[in-house]
Structure formats: structure tokens, C-alpha cells
Amino acid sequence: MALIVQKYGGTSVGNIERIKNVARRVANTFNENNRVVVVLSAMSGETNKLVGYANEVSEFPVSREYDMIISTGEQVTIGLLALALNEMGYRAKSFLGHQVPIVTDSQFGSARIESIGGEKIMRELKDGVIAVVAGFQGVDSDGNITTLGRGGSDTTAVALAAALKADLCEIYTDVEGVYTTDPNICQDARKLKKISYDEMLEMASLGAKVLQTRSVEFAKKYEVPVMVRSSFNDAPGTLVCKEDAEMEKVVVSGVTYNKDEAKISVLRVPDRPGIAAKLFRPLTEAGINVDMIVQNISHDAHTDLTFTVSKSEFKRALKLVKETAGEIEAKDVVGDPNIAKVSIVGAGMRSHAGIASKMFEVMSKEGINIQMISTSEIKISCVVDVKYTELAVRVLHEAFGLAGEVAEETE
């Protein structure tokens, strides 16, 4: 018997009829002689509603109580799915994070999984029970409810698959798989048959909404094969797996974008040891992630330093940086929330030259100014004015041959 972990997102369980549809899919998988663990998100829009309640009561909610509130959405969906399966004649039991248990650290709102006790779930599976687990949540060593951050149900599913040594983790969502870019921007975007962990990790971190970044990290670390599929049809999905020789033949696999970006520049920073550490320490202590960082060449013992954060953290980060800038005697701090990051990703970049220059030339021809650049072995990212986002995505998608028949051949 194979062990399969299935995760269904908020749109897949958005109402009672959709939950019944998920129950039928789960039953079909079970009937194929599989042991099944199901991980669910809250109903679509439910978490936002709970966040709204918390913000109505408090402008800056206490993080422990905030997690207590927003973790309740998943409790509803797992109970409803377990009921639906039992009504169909299948034995199913629901489990909250602390009942598994999924043990995390105490970083409320973005807790990281430390361990998963799989014994209870395995006993139920061996007894023919379908386990239905709440995504997005865990429990710390003091018994406090924690949440894993947005998209945390993906992380729950892959981490469970790793802990239970599952044969496959299926992520069901409202799209049929991983595309060369957002089909809403490029109608000729094509679905990939498979993609490497590294490529998927880059695409997820750069704005692709299909999988949450930490879930891909888990999948890569524990070599969990992940299939991304739609819960609304039976179309084949995209397999996220170990890189093979065929993948390296494709220079660029996808174009991504992220409008959830804001830029902060600190001007005339004294150029001496320890200043950067002092500048970024308050951000780290506040749990604010810094993405791209660019520092200019020093002039007159001073330099300018620019970095990006998520738009949701922009105001908080700007306030902290302004406080620190005064302490380090920087001249000024300016912010810009009207930016976006556009990136190209591909395992083939490791063995092909000239990719960066081609990207820059394509954007230059369209009059798109590049404000910041960062690279890795398999990605190049550029910060541009947010108004040029869709144009940049379209021209890059075409320039690297990701549309039409060419894209189909590279799948």
C-alpha cells in the first residue's frame, strides 16, 4: 500500500459542495489501495476575515492571541471533511496541529517546524482510517498554538509527508500545475510536466504563488516528490522532483514577478565596520525579512545602502530603519512601495552564458529601467517600477522562447 499525503487549498474547500468534492477525491485515492493523509487550509477568505476581526479589536494584536484566532479556520474544514467522509461510509478522523503533534518554535505568525510525531497518525492509517490534519498550525514547547505563516498548509503537508515517509505529496489547488509564467499575464504560458526542487524554490521565493517556499525547502531536503494538481479536474499536474539531465537543457524554465515588494534606501551611511550589522539588527529582531541588498561604492567614507522588504512590512521596517539611521548618523532614509521584482529562473543558466545581458537588452528596448539586480546560479532578478511589471513579464517570456510550441518541447 502506498502512503499519499494530499493537501487542498482554500478555494478547493471554499464551500460545502467543494468539501464534498474533496471527499470524493480522497475516497477515490483510498479505494485505489492507498493509505491517505489529508491536509486542509481554511475556507477561501476565512483567514482574512479572522485577521480582520483581530485588527478591529487591536491595531497591533498580541502575537500569541493573534495565532489563537487565525488558526481556527482550519479546524472547521477538517471537521467538515471528516464528517463528509464518514457519511460516505469511510472511517475518517480529524487532527489539529497539537494532536499530531506538529511541534514548532515560538515565533508566532511564522513558526518553524521542529519535529512531527507521526506515531498516532500511522496507527490510525494502519487501522484503515483516513487522517485529516489541519494545515498552517502547530504547537510550541509550552503548549501555545502557533501558525506557520501564509501558505503554511503547503509546509504542513510536505513536512508530514517527510515525517511519515510518504510515497507522494499531492498539492491540490485552483491551477493545474506550474506554468512558465502567470497565465493571467501571458495567455500562451504553458504548464511544465516537471520542475526541479531548486527551480521551484527560486520561483516560489520570487513570487510564483503555486507553492509556498518553505514547503519546497522541506521537499528538497527530504526528497519528497510533490505533484501540483487542480482539485477541479483530472488533468495531469507538474511534478516537483530531483534535477535530471533533461532539465539542464532548458535555459530558462519560467518568468516570475512579485508586486509585494518595497524599497528602502539609507543615504550617506558612514562606511565603517559594524554599521550594516547595526542597521539590520532591529529588522532581524522584529522578524522582518530583508530580500535584495545593494550597497554603492564608498565616497568620502560614506555609502548609500538600498534593500527590499515585503510591502506588508514596509511601514514597520521604515520606522525601525529611521530610528537606527539617526544613531549611525546617516543623512536620510527614503522609501518606495511602488516597485516590483521580475525574475527569470532556469537550471540551464549554470551552463549557458549571456543570459543576463539578453535579459537586460530586452528590458532596455522596452524602456524599462532596472533599479536593482540580484543573481544566483539559476536566477536573475530585477527591481523595476511596478507599472512595468506585466510588460516585463511578457517580453521576457517571449524572448526566452517559453510560449507556444517551444514551451511544449521544453516540458
Rosetta blueprint (number, residue, H / E / L):
1 M L
2 A E
3 L E
4 I E
5 V E
6 Q E
7 K E
8 Y E
9 G L
10 G L
11 T H
12 S H
13 V H
14 G L
15 N L
16 I H
17 E H
18 R H
19 I H
20 K H
21 N H
22 V H
23 A H
24 R H
25 R H
26 V H
27 A H
28 N H
29 T H
30 F H
31 N H
32 E L
33 N L
34 N E
35 R E
36 V E
37 V E
38 V E
39 V E
40 L E
41 S L
42 A L
43 M L
44 S L
45 G L
46 E H
47 T H
48 N H
49 K H
50 L H
51 V H
52 G H
53 Y H
54 A H
55 N H
56 E H
57 V H
58 S L
59 E L
60 F L
61 P L
62 V L
63 S H
64 R H
65 E H
66 Y H
67 D H
68 M H
69 I H
70 I H
71 S L
72 T H
73 G H
74 E H
75 Q H
76 V H
77 T H
78 I H
79 G H
80 L H
81 L H
82 A H
83 L H
84 A H
85 L H
86 N H
87 E H
88 M L
89 G L
90 Y L
91 R L
92 A E
93 K E
94 S E
95 F E
96 L L
97 G H
98 H H
99 Q H
100 V L
101 P L
102 I E
103 V E
104 T E
105 D L
106 S L
107 Q L
108 F L
109 G L
110 S L
111 A L
112 R L
113 I E
114 E E
115 S E
116 I E
117 G L
118 G L
119 E H
120 K H
121 I H
122 M H
123 R H
124 E H
125 L H
126 K H
127 D L
128 G L
129 V L
130 I E
131 A E
132 V E
133 V E
134 A E
135 G L
136 F L
137 Q E
138 G E
139 V E
140 D L
141 S L
142 D L
143 G L
144 N L
145 I E
146 T E
147 T E
148 L L
149 G L
150 R L
151 G L
152 G H
153 S H
154 D H
155 T H
156 T H
157 A H
158 V H
159 A H
160 L H
161 A H
162 A H
163 A H
164 L L
165 K L
166 A L
167 D L
168 L E
169 C E
170 E E
171 I E
172 Y E
173 T E
174 D L
175 V L
176 E L
177 G L
178 V L
179 Y E
180 T L
181 T L
182 D L
183 P L
184 N L
185 I L
186 C L
187 Q L
188 D L
189 A L
190 R L
191 K E
192 L L
193 K L
194 K E
195 I E
196 S E
197 Y H
198 D H
199 E H
200 M H
201 L H
202 E H
203 M H
204 A H
205 S H
206 L L
207 G L
208 A L
209 K L
210 V L
211 L L
212 Q L
213 T H
214 R H
215 S H
216 V H
217 E H
218 F H
219 A H
220 K H
221 K H
222 Y H
223 E L
224 V L
225 P L
226 V E
227 M E
228 V E
229 R E
230 S E
231 S L
232 F L
233 N L
234 D L
235 A L
236 P L
237 G L
238 T E
239 L E
240 V E
241 C E
242 K L
243 E L
244 D L
245 A H
246 E H
247 M H
248 E H
249 K L
250 V L
251 V L
252 V L
253 S L
254 G E
255 V E
256 T E
257 Y E
258 N E
259 K E
260 D E
261 E E
262 A E
263 K E
264 I E
265 S E
266 V E
267 L E
268 R E
269 V E
270 P E
271 D L
272 R L
273 P L
274 G L
275 I H
276 A H
277 A H
278 K H
279 L H
280 F H
281 R H
282 P H
283 L H
284 T H
285 E H
286 A L
287 G L
288 I L
289 N L
290 V L
291 D L
292 M L
293 I E
294 V E
295 Q E
296 N L
297 I L
298 S L
299 H E
300 D L
301 A L
302 H E
303 T E
304 D E
305 L E
306 T E
307 F E
308 T E
309 V E
310 S L
311 K H
312 S H
313 E H
314 F H
315 K H
316 R H
317 A H
318 L H
319 K H
320 L H
321 V H
322 K H
323 E H
324 T H
325 A H
326 G H
327 E H
328 I H
329 E L
330 A L
331 K L
332 D E
333 V E
334 V E
335 G E
336 D E
337 P E
338 N E
339 I E
340 A E
341 K E
342 V E
343 S E
344 I E
345 V E
346 G L
347 A H
348 G H
349 M H
350 R H
351 S H
352 H L
353 A L
354 G L
355 I H
356 A H
357 S H
358 K H
359 M H
360 F H
361 E H
362 V H
363 M H
364 S H
365 K H
366 E L
367 G L
368 I L
369 N L
370 I L
371 Q L
372 M E
373 I E
374 S E
375 T E
376 S E
377 E L
378 I L
379 K E
380 I E
381 S E
382 C E
383 V E
384 V E
385 D E
386 V H
387 K H
388 Y H
389 T H
390 E H
391 L H
392 A H
393 V H
394 R H
395 V H
396 L H
397 H H
398 E H
399 A H
400 F L
401 G L
402 L L
403 A L
404 G H
405 E H
406 V H
407 A H
408 E H
409 E H
410 T H
411 E L
